């Protein structure tokens, strides 16, 4: 669902969201301490930027602010194996369907066929049951639930721009400290900068928090294959908003307190779950596509990592704080040596208008 509330004179082009990034600034490993990352503060209304560190976040928040986190947990979704014909295959789970079945991407010299068996490293076998679009439906021959099997034999699915195999440390560092609900194949990376000590300091100063869930899929790295932004079709992701979370968010809004989204995944949940100006509890799927022209209805401030050029996530941030303003901040970040993408540094972003929501 592409969502835009104004009509452009000319079609919005993906090239408008390009920026140059030296490959050496793509973070390949996390810093030793989560809160040691740098934090670029961007005021979308004025365009002013300020260089800070993430450990200083409490100086940017106010008592009564509501932080909204995504509590999804990354599953070890990458598997290696061999087809019964002898060819090597790499499997990337996209979505666990039930205790034994999953949708997955499969990379092999020859595509696997329905009925074909796969022997997976770790002593597990799977069988191809068919196709659903770009994904294969696999059935795993195991008595244990598939989630447990993946935890035992799977690899953390590091993003494609991290040019190394996963290590044991990634099993902890490519998760938020509050990760609870298994199902994501990519981390909600804005949350990677928080540790328990920072959360405790924020709570002590009166910053509230609540959780929603969005299971991030591989589509988060999917490039736009069309030049006109409005012709792009988003991938679908599962999300849920509990009654307690919806109540906390609505109380904050009613009382004039800021709702601070920790990550673009939280933005997509909140802006998908609002009905007639009210965030309502629900479990659903969203393909919302937020790009410049969108009027935000829930989110007042955003904590986010730096995103890929021409990506839908960068477009979301541009919708929030203004395209030229955001790209100007990105140019500053490049010049100032910030670390980019999943294991990189972060931004604290205020909107391009004082109230981004509907009146």
URCORHU-V278331 format. One record per backbone hydrogen bond with DSSP energy under -0.5 kcal/mol. CO is the residue of the C=O (numbers start at 0). NH is the residue of the N-H. If there is no record, write none. Layout:
BEGIN
co = (CO/CO)
nh = (NH/NH)
END
This chain:
BEGIN
co = (0/1/2/5/11/12/13/14/16/21/22/24/24/32/33/34/36/37/38/38/39/40/41/41/42/47/49/49/51/52/53/55/56/56/61/64/64/65/66/66/67/68/68/70/70/72/72/74/74/76/76/77/78/79/80/81/82/86/87/88/89/90/90/91/94/94/98/99/100/100/101/102/102/103/104/105/106/112/115/116/117/117/118/119/119/123/124/125/126/126/127/129/131/134/135/135/136/136/137/137/138/139/140/144/145/146/147/148/149/154/155/158/160/161/166/166/167/168/168/169/171/175/179/180/183/186/187/188/189/190/194/195/196/197/198/199/200/201/202/205/207/209/211/212/213/215/215/216/217/218/226/226/227/228/231/236/237/238/239/240/241/242/243/244/245/246/247/248/249/250/251/252/257/257/258/258/258/259/260/260/262/263/264/265/266/267/268/268/269/272/274/277/281/283/285/287/288/288/290/292/293/299/300/301/301/302/303/307/309/310/311/312/313/314/315/316/317/319/321/322/323/324/325/326/327/328/329/330/331/332/333/338/339/340/344/345/346/346/347/348/349/350)
nh = (288/3/290/7/228/15/16/17/309/24/25/26/339/35/36/54/53/345/40/51/347/49/43/349/46/42/40/51/38/55/56/58/59/60/64/66/207/259/68/209/261/70/211/179/180/182/183/76/156/78/92/154/90/120/88/118/85/82/108/80/106/78/92/104/96/102/145/139/96/97/137/93/94/135/91/107/89/115/127/83/119/125/81/122/123/119/140/117/128/138/114/136/134/131/103/137/128/129/101/139/126/141/124/148/149/150/151/152/153/77/157/161/162/163/169/170/170/171/172/173/174/178/181/72/74/188/190/191/192/193/198/199/200/201/202/203/204/206/205/63/66/68/70/239/215/184/185/219/220/221/13/228/230/231/233/285/214/283/212/281/245/246/247/248/249/250/251/252/253/254/256/255/65/259/260/299/300/67/262/302/266/267/268/269/270/271/271/272/273/279/277/274/240/238/236/289/2/290/293/4/295/350/260/303/348/262/346/310/223/314/315/316/317/318/319/320/321/351/325/326/327/328/329/330/331/332/333/334/335/337/336/344/26/343/305/39/303/348/41/301/43/44)
END
